[in-house]
Amino acid sequence: TISLGRLCPTSHTAPRRETPKAQSPRRLIPTATTLPAAAAMAEFQSLGSLGPICAVANEFLRNQTAQNEYEAEEQCDRLFHPTQYDMPVNRLSSAAAARFFALPPDDDVDRVSRLPDALLRDVVSRLPVKDAARTAALSRHWRGVWRSAPLVLADADLLPDTSAVSRVLEAHPGPFRCVHLTRTLAEGFHGLLTRWLQLLAAKGIQELVLVNARWPLDYFLPANLLSLTSLTRLYLGMWRFPDTAGLRRATCFPNLRDLGLCHVLVERRDLDFILDRSPVLETLCVQGNVLKLRIRLVSQSLRCVQIIGCFIEEIFVLDAPNLERFIYSDAWHPVGNCTTTVKIGHAPKLHLLGYLALDPRKHVLDVGNTIIKAGIGMSPSTMLPGVKILALEVRFAVRNDVKMIPNVLRCFPNVETLHIMSGKTDQSTGKVNLKFWLESGTIECIESRIKLLVFHGFQGDRSELAFLKFFFESAFVLEEVVVLLAADPTDEMIRKVVFLKYMERASEASILSVGHSGPQGFAQSARRGSDFSLGDPFANYCRSDLYRMSSPHPLYLC
């Protein structure tokens, strides 16, 4: 035996957490540098069992032209490569992350064993499962600690002995606080997974992360997944959701608060089934779904909905009285008539919304059964007065996109923080100058509500400058404008940033800050969006790194 008094963690806090990554798949989708579009299509077709996901990929590739062939292959690699989709949950403690130090050799007192049993169980539950089970060998006092502590299991800590997962799940009496199964699923695992889910259901699993890290992605999850009634958090990756047709209407997830579906093939009826039977669900994250899915949000409990890196035909917020955040970002749009309609119905508490793309080929905004377009008349039924944080994506080189801005902003009369993402395009269809903005009429939120404007991806385009000039001259309560430069800013771009400093402003108290956006992948974006301690998850920049444009040497910024 060893004395735990001589082997103590370096800190009393929880070990460093990392996000689990899926293992490299058995068969990788080719990248843009390996195969042309036609060969990539043949590669998808040869997979055979991918079903709907293959059809969508074929449709996408078939419509590509020589001008955007590289983009086609790049997007396919981004969408279908399993390693692109980390789950938006923290990694459990691991052996690699645990660090210990030894006490002086003359101190052989076993202080840890003197702690109350409740505290010992908490300590053991924070150890990698292999080390936690080994504590039973320390002394008679420790023999029952691991079995009486809620189980925390990450299968990555048991590699390469994957059969140990079954032994642990069988041996521990429960409850199971947290189980991450992301590495051990292999050929012929379906019967084994069914048995594991039976054990998890019987022993009170609370948090489950279940990732299929192998191709193909259309393995059906066993239907007994729906029997895990004790779950409070569930994250699924790389699966086909069980067919719910014909299942009884009993509540299957009465305690579920967080649900993440990462590259999961799920039909509309199945998603409706989950929402209808999860009465306390607060957070829903759908990530990487490329089916032509239509999402109808009917939930009395949902507070945050995130749809990231997906292609969705229609998102209808039908009845969500407690919905506070609706985030739709990094959307994928096949070429052709594949517009996403975002329809806002009953959502009286909606506080944060974005990113809406003012590109009619991507997004159509429907408020109060009215399609919001340039030049239409506005009425109270076409307004969402509760939204305080709004994020828009605008291609400033496309005239019709820019002309959408005034009416879209009139839908949100009480916005206080506005994020504008400057979108890229290969074709310019005309610049919009200051005259357009002066003739566009009163925009209430700009004149009397917006306190913070964050302009992402500033490129120094003439239409960008015209918008900013109008904004400075019209915003009477504006407190700050943050301009985040596009990657690799040119000298010309920097000169135009300096020019912003001398624009006339309606609010003399407003300040101008300049910086760069921080890197933000899908997983980080999902974590930020569901973190209610972050008042504004779109603010992916470090405020301490911003440069105030009041200095006499603003060029030193870059």
C-alpha positions, 0 to 999 in steps of 0.5 A: 500500500501507499500513503496518500499523505505522501501523494497529494494533488498540486491544487485543491481545484478540479483538474484541468479540463480538456475537450474530448476529440473523436479518434481519426475515422477508419476512412477519411473524406478527401481534402481539397488537395487530394481529389477534384470534385468529380473524384470526391463525388465518386468517393462519397458514392462508394461509401454506400451506406451513408444514405441521406448524407451522401445524397446531400453531398452529391447534390452539393458537389454536382452544382459546383463550377470550376470557379468554386471547385476548391470551396466545394471540396473544402466545405465537404471536408469541413462538414463530413470529417468527424474530427471537426466536431468536438462536443461542447462539453469539458473533458473529464479528468485524465491521467495525463492532466493529473500532476502530483508532488511528494511531501518531504520523506520525514512526513508519513502521516496519512492525512487524506484518509482522515477526511470525512467519507463524503469528501473522500468520495468527492476526491475519488470521483475527480480521479481518472477511473483507473486510478479511482478504482485502484484506491481500494487497494490502499487500506480497508478504509478505502475499499468501499469509497470508489463503489460508493462514490458517483461514477465518473468515467471517460473511456479514453483513460482506459485505453488500450484495454477497451474491455475495461469499460464493460467491467467498470459499468458492471462492477460499479453499483451507481449512481453514474454521475458522468460517462464519456464514451468517445473512443471504444466503439468499434466493429460489431459494437451495437450489441455491446452498446445496447448492454451499456445503455441498459446498465446506464439506465439501471444505475442512474446516469446523469451526464452522457457523451456518446460519440461514434468515431468511425465511418460510416456515420449512419449507425442507428443508436439503440432505441433503449437510449430513450430509456435513460430517464435520469439524464440531465445532459446528453451529447451525441456525435456521429450517429443516426437517431433512433426511429421514434415512429410508433413509440408511446408518448410517455416522457422519456427525458423528464430531467434532461436540461442540456442536449447536443446533437453533433453531426447526428442524422435526425429527422424532424419527427424525431426532434419533435419527439425529443422536445415534446418529451423533455419538459425541463430542457433548457439548452439545445445545440444542433451541430453539423446536420446537413439533412434538409431538416425543418425545425419547429421549436415548441417548448415551454422550457427552452432558454437557448437554441444554437444551430451551428454549421448546419443546413436547415430549410426552415427554423420556426420558433412556433411557441417558446415563451422562455427562449432567450437566445437563438444563435444560427451561425456558420451555416452551410448552403448548397448551391441552388434554391436552398434558402433557410427561412428563419420564422419568429412566432411566439418568443416574448423573452427573446433577448439575443439573435444572430447571425442573420445573413442579409443574403437572400440566397441564404436567409429569409427573415419572417416576423409576424408572417411577413417576409422582411425585405428592403422597402416594405412597410413596417408595423408593430406585428413585424417587430421584436421589441425584446431583442437587445443583442443582434448580430447580422452578416452583411456583404457590403459589396452587394448593393441589395444586401446593404439595402436590407439593413434599414428594414431589418434594424427596424424589426428590432427597435430596442437593440442595444448591442449590434454586431455586424459581420462583413461578409466576403463575396467574389462579385461586387454589384455596386457600392452604397454611398452615404446618400442612400443612408441619409435617404433611408429615414429614421432607424429608431434603434440607431438613434436612441438605443444602440450603445455598442457597435461591434464591426467584425471583419472590417476590410475598408470597403467604401460601403463599410465606411459609408455605413459607419459614417452614417452610424457615427452621425446618427447614434445619439446614445452610442458609447463605443464602437469596436472595429475588428480588422479582417485577417492580414490587414493591408496598409490601405485598410489601416489608413482607413481605420485611422480615418474613422477616428476623425469622423463626426459623431452625434455622441461626443462621449463615444469611443472608438476601439480597434482590434482583432477577433479571437479564433473560435471553432465550432465547439468553442462557439457552442460553449460560449453560446450556452454560457449564460455568465457571458452576457454577449457570446458574440463578443469573441475578442479580448477587451484588454487587447483592444486599442483605443483610437485616442492615441497620437500613434494609432498605426502602432496597433498593427 
